[in-house]
Amino acid sequence: MAFGLVNHFAGDVDVAKMKIRGGDLDLVEYEFQPFLPGECIQPLRLEKKCSLSPISGTVKAVAPGRIHLTVLDMNRFAPDRAGGGGAGFALQIYCSAEVECTAKEITIEYSREPIIRHFVIVFCKSVGYRGGFKIKIQDHEKKHVGLGSTGSVLLALGHAMNTALGGPLTSDQIRLLLGNNYVEETEDGRVTRGFETGVGPAAATLGGMVIMGDELALAFRHRFAEGKNVFIVIPPTVVSSAGRSEFDLLMNRARNLDYQDRELKAYFLLMDLIPALVRDDLKKIGDIIWEIEFRGSKRAEVEHHGFEIYRNMSLLRESGLEFVGMSSVGPSIAIVTKRGREEIERIIEPLGLKVAIETKVDNDGLKIETSKTDCIK
């Protein structure tokens, strides 16, 4: 997951330094210093030189979106340190990247060109590719509401480029390369580092639900809610995560709460969530996630939008819905249930809510298509 705080903050170029306090003796200053695409790269440490076999034709990679349910410990990640752990699952909403090898030039057909160009340069330098790419991107058009558009786009791009060059990297290497080089664009066409837990890329790569440890380590993956429906509602909110005051409030409170609750959240995931996933017990899974909504950094994320979002989620739970949880910093709320759309609409309409997306969990993960497989001479 690309933790969504910087999605809005990145454009606030007048705010270069943020102070984050996790406790009385824990004050950390981060400088969100924008840089040009291709600068400040954190390359993979590869044991041997990559063998490249560029193919002719077009490669298309399609990656699902995601719901990010919780960070395990916000004290363990920062703009220059991917990690923090967490849990989330893949959705049947999709982003795609079409890639074709070229002699030299990099051309990009997408509105958010700086983040694409940066990751292309990161990838090329990591594998030693000196040619170019013709790139076309399509996202799922639900940006900055907690559904992972940026991470899914970059994941699809990484796999498309990798396949177009003959597969020099493994899927885990692509995931780590993305996690350690995740950026958001600024208003002046530069980029700045974002927060990355690794949940989104892991869920989108493998499908189903994933649980992550620190340093982007995949701890567990399992199929989730097969045959069930997923409804996304996006409550209106006057609160954003942009600017100094909102950023300070959310990050400082989130870190402090995770000092208190991180062990409990980790216990919930290891001792309760994993067995419930293995049993395919949606109600138990929903009970665990609902408990986490009131714990640690997740509590800070939900409270950031005010009492009303807790009230809405509570009423949804009281109506008997099996699984209700806010994604990332919100405001998107995911409902996972065996009930159909008509019944869901009867429940949510009195709350002033509407179904923004009707979908299902993607349990298969990223897919790749190639038009040709001949090596370029």
PyMOL commands that set and color helices and strands:
alter all, ss='L'
color gray80, all
select helices_A, chain A and resi 5-9+74-76+113-127+149-164+171-179+199-206+214-216+244-279+282-292+296-303+307-318+341-351
alter helices_A, ss='H'
color red, helices_A
select strands_A, chain A and resi 2-3+17-23+26-31+58-71+86-102+106-109+132-138+183-185+191-193+195-196+209-212+218-222+229-233+323-326+333-337+355-359+367-370
alter strands_A, ss='S'
color yellow, strands_A
deselect
rebuild
show_as cartoon
